[in-house]
C-alpha cells in the first residue's frame, strides 16, 4: 500500500480511486471494521484482524495499512510518551463513516454468499458445457480440450 511514483501520478489524476483502493484493500477492510468496535494497540489489532480475516497479517503489512489509512485521514495514531511506548489506533470521524460503509458491504456479501455460490456453479457448468461442445465439434475429448485450455493459460 505504499505510494510509488506511478501511484503519486495516479493520485493526482484520480484521487478517489486511490482512497477506494486503500479502504477496500485486503487488510484495509478488516482494520476499519475492527476499529469500529474500539481503539486498539498494534499487537491487539494484529491479533483481531488475523482472527476476523482467517489469516495472520504481517507486522509490515499492518504498519503499511495503518500508515496509509492515517495519511488518508481515516485512522488516528495516538503515541503516548511513556515507557514502554504505547500507541493506540482509532478511527477518525471520516474513518468511522468509511468503516460503516465497508461493514455494510461485508454484511451484504455474507448474507448473499449462497446466491453468489449458486451463480458461480451455474457459470462453471455452462462454461464446461460450452467447452465439451467445442471439443466434440473439433473431434477431441473434453479432457483433451481442458488440457489445451490449461496449457494456454500457463
C-alpha positions in Angstrom: 0.0 0.0 0.0 2.9 2.3 -0.5 2.6 5.1 -3.0 5.1 4.7 -5.7 6.0 7.4 -8.3 3.3 5.9 -10.6 1.0 5.8 -7.6 1.6 9.5 -7.0 0.7 10.2 -10.6 -2.4 8.1 -10.2 -3.3 10.0 -7.0 -3.1 13.3 -8.9 -5.2 12.0 -11.8 -7.8 10.1 -9.8 -7.5 10.6 -6.1 -10.8 9.0 -5.1 -9.9 5.7 -6.8 -6.7 5.5 -4.7 -8.7 6.1 -1.5 -11.2 3.5 -2.6 -8.3 1.0 -3.1 -7.0 1.8 0.4 -10.4 1.4 2.0 -11.2 -1.8 0.2 -7.8 -3.5 0.3 -7.5 -6.9 1.8 -6.3 -5.6 5.2 -7.8 -2.1 5.0 -11.3 -3.6 5.2 -10.5 -5.7 8.2 -8.7 -2.9 10.0 -11.5 -0.5 9.5 -14.2 -3.0 10.7 -12.2 -3.9 13.8 -11.5 -0.3 14.7 -15.3 0.4 14.6 -15.6 -1.5 17.8 -12.9 0.3 19.8 -9.3 1.6 19.7 -6.5 -0.9 19.7 -2.8 -1.2 20.4 -0.8 -2.5 17.5 -0.4 -6.1 18.7 -4.1 -6.3 19.8 -5.2 -5.0 16.3 -2.9 -7.5 14.6 -4.5 -10.4 16.5 -8.1 -9.1 16.0 -7.5 -8.7 12.2 -6.0 -12.1 12.0 -8.9 -13.7 13.9 -11.6 -12.0 11.7 -9.7 -12.5 8.4 -8.7 -16.1 8.9 -5.1 -15.3 8.1 -2.4 -13.5 10.1 -1.4 -10.1 8.8 2.4 -9.4 8.9 3.6 -6.6 11.1 5.0 -4.9 7.9 1.7 -5.1 6.1 -0.3 -3.9 9.1 2.1 -1.0 9.6 1.8 0.0 5.9 -2.0 -0.3 6.0 -2.3 1.8 9.1 0.1 4.5 7.7 -1.9 4.6 4.5 -5.2 4.9 6.3 -3.7 7.5 8.7 -2.5 9.5 5.7 -6.0 9.4 4.2 -7.4 10.8 7.4 -9.3 7.6 8.3 -7.1 6.4 11.3 -5.8 8.3 14.2 -2.5 7.2 15.7 -2.0 8.3 19.4 1.5 7.8 20.6 1.8 8.3 24.4 5.2 9.4 25.8 5.5 6.6 28.3 8.0 3.8 28.9 7.4 1.3 27.4 5.9 3.3 24.4 2.2 3.0 24.0 0.5 3.6 20.6 -3.3 3.4 20.2 -5.1 3.4 16.9 -8.7 4.6 16.4 -10.9 5.8 13.7 -11.4 9.5 12.9 -14.9 10.7 12.1 -14.1 10.2 8.4 -12.8 6.8 9.1 -15.9 5.8 11.0 -18.0 6.8 8.0 -15.9 4.7 5.7 -15.8 1.8 8.1 -19.6 1.7 8.4 -19.9 1.6 4.7 -17.4 -1.2 4.4 -19.0 -3.1 7.2 -22.4 -2.9 5.4 -20.8 -4.2 2.2 -19.2 -7.1 4.2 -22.6 -7.9 5.8 -24.3 -7.8 2.4 -21.6 -10.2 1.0 -22.1 -12.6 3.9 -25.8 -12.5 3.6 -25.8 -13.2 -0.2 -23.0 -15.8 -0.3 -25.4 -18.7 -1.0 -26.6 -16.8 -4.1 -23.0 -16.0 -5.2 -22.0 -19.6 -4.9 -25.1 -20.7 -6.9 -24.2 -18.2 -9.6 -20.6 -19.5 -9.7 -21.8 -23.1 -10.0 -24.1 -22.1 -12.9 -21.3 -20.2 -14.6 -18.9 -23.1 -14.3 -21.4 -25.6 -15.5 -22.3 -23.5 -18.5 -18.6 -22.9 -19.3 -17.8 -26.7 -19.0 -20.8 -27.5 -21.3 -19.5 -25.0 -23.9 -16.1 -26.5 -23.8 -17.5 -30.0 -24.1 -19.5 -28.9 -27.2 -16.4 -27.3 -28.7 -14.4 -30.4 -28.1 -17.0 -32.6 -29.8 -17.1 -30.3 -32.8 -13.3 -30.4 -33.0 -13.2 -34.2 -32.6 -11.4 -34.1 -29.3 -12.5 -35.4 -25.9 -13.4 -33.0 -23.2 -10.3 -33.9 -21.2 -8.0 -33.1 -24.2 -9.7 -29.8 -24.7 -9.3 -29.0 -21.0 -5.6 -29.8 -21.2 -5.3 -27.4 -24.2 -7.1 -24.6 -22.4 -4.9 -25.1 -19.3 -1.7 -25.1 -21.3 -2.7 -21.8 -23.0 -3.4 -20.3 -19.5 0.0 -21.1 -18.2 
